[in-house]
Every structure is written in structure tokens, then in C-alpha cells.
Amino acid sequence: MDYFSAVVTEQKENAAALKKLMRQAFEGGELREKLLLSHRDWAGPDEGLYAFNNDRGLRQWHGKVKKALGIESASALTRETLQAK
């Protein structure tokens, strides 16, 4: 997050560049969630650990990017959503 914060600080004067950067970060986070869910049968990736972080508010860079962009969608990876599947 420190690197990301530094890049955002550099881009604050250029609103279009900042929005593009935030959009790319959002899309990266969405892709990460999608990849974890699409490979639930693999031994390595663990959507439960990602959900643990989301449920406890740890490493919330994706949530912060969503908030900055005004995106009101909940994470697909929480204990509640994983138990519903």
C-alpha cells in the first residue's frame, strides 16, 4: 500500500491519471477475487484466508479503492458469501 500511496500522491494533480490508476487497481482486485473463486479446487489459493482478511478489515486496499471510486459493491469473498455457496 505504501507504493500505491506514493503513486497516488504523485498523480493527485492530474485527476484523469489518478482515476485511471484507481480503476486499474479496482480491476486488479476484482480479478484476484475472480481467480480465487474459479480455482477453489486447487491446493494453493485459499479464498477462506482472503475472506478472513475482509471480515476483519485487514489489508483493505481493494475496499479503499472501491470507496474512492464510489463503487458500492460488496466483496465476493467474505465468510457469509462463501458459506452461501
Buried (B, 14 or more C-beta within 10 A) or exposed (E): EEEBEEEBEEBEEEEEBBEEBBEEBBEEBBEBBEEBBEEEEEEEBEBEEBBBBBBEEEEBEBBBBBEBEEEEEEBBBBEEBBEEE
